[in-house]
Amino acid sequence: YAKIGKEFGATILDIYAGSEHHLNILDMADTGLLQQEDKYVDLIKEKANLLSSLFESLLKEYTDIEASIVDRVTRKVYEKYENPTLVEWYHILKEQPENIAEELALKVEPYTVGSQDIFSYKTNIDLNDKFVIFNIKRLDEKLKPFAMKVILDQIWNQVVQNQGKVTTWLFFDELQLNFDSAENSKWFMKLWSRVRKYGAIPTGITQNIETLLEDSEGRKMLSNSEFFVLLRQKKVDLESLQSVISIPPNLLKYVGEKVPKGTGLISSGGVVVPFENIISEDTELFRLMETDA
């Protein structure tokens, strides 16, 4: 999406070890802007849960005792600092008396004050731009799930800030990456529901629809969606999709495996219509949108 973003003057944020762009994982949503039912949510507990899920995805072993220590340290860091970072969080962890806390500090050191400390410093980017692209392509594969959750948490903070002022449109490419485990699926679905409640309009993009259909949370998300654009689909995926979208048999030919690029179906509110939107290769639009290797 970089080519499209540059053409429209977007802010393109490259997230990788050594990047100049920083997102503080401990940034909080503005509690004064939360809706009434969310004002009673323990935001510090949610932040501790986020850290626990991140460490669980990064470390070979992560125990309930370590999760308890993470919860304690997270509460202490917000008591001591108004706008803490993961650096201050790490130093408070080092102050804890248990041997297991010392062991945990060693395990998380690379991600807090070490070479992979990409989310350990104060946020230095402005998310108020009209068009923002987060690019994690250069990030180590092990860190991508970690990065996705931090980015999504930042997006949530921005959605809260934008509500009632501007409409926030969110586009999640490679959507299936958020459904690679039961824990990640539930976490993403919670965010998906939340941002909609706060007026944002999320759109998911994926070439692997079967991943969503095989996951209970993913299937729930598809069932609750009113608008779909379907391009070329494998036969097995089409059969699975029929349980979510009712596609008339005479229209299946528009999304078969051999249809030309730019041909597909739009399903909106139960109405399904075919379309052809083939872009000529000698146009500037094709240059911007073409993604073949």
HELIX and SHEET records of a PDB file:
HELIX    1   1 ALA A    2  GLU A    7  1                                   6    
HELIX    2   2 THR A   31  LEU A   33  5                                   3    
HELIX    3   3 GLN A   36  ASP A   38  5                                   3    
HELIX    4   4 LEU A   43  LEU A   58  1                                  16    
HELIX    5   5 ASP A   64  LYS A   80  1                                  17    
HELIX    6   6 LEU A   86  GLU A   95  1                                  10    
HELIX    7   7 ASN A   99  THR A  112  1                                  14    
HELIX    8   8 GLU A  141  LEU A  143  5                                   3    
HELIX    9   9 LYS A  144  ASN A  162  1                                  19    
HELIX   10  10 LEU A  175  PHE A  179  5                                   5    
HELIX   11  11 ALA A  182  LYS A  197  1                                  16    
HELIX   12  12 ILE A  209  GLU A  214  1                                   6    
HELIX   13  13 SER A  216  SER A  223  1                                   8    
HELIX   14  14 LYS A  235  LEU A  241  1                                   7    
HELIX   15  15 PRO A  249  VAL A  255  5                                   7    
HELIX   16  16 GLU A  284  MET A  289  1                                   6    
SHEET    1   A 2 THR A  11  ASP A  14  0                                        
SHEET    2   A 2 VAL A 132  ASN A 135  1                                        
SHEET    1   B 2 TRP A 169  PHE A 172  0                                        
SHEET    2   B 2 ILE A 201  GLY A 204  1                                        
SHEET    1   C 3 PHE A 227  LEU A 230  0                                        
SHEET    2   C 3 THR A 263  SER A 268 -1                                        
SHEET    3   C 3 VAL A 271  GLU A 276 -1                                        
END                                                                             
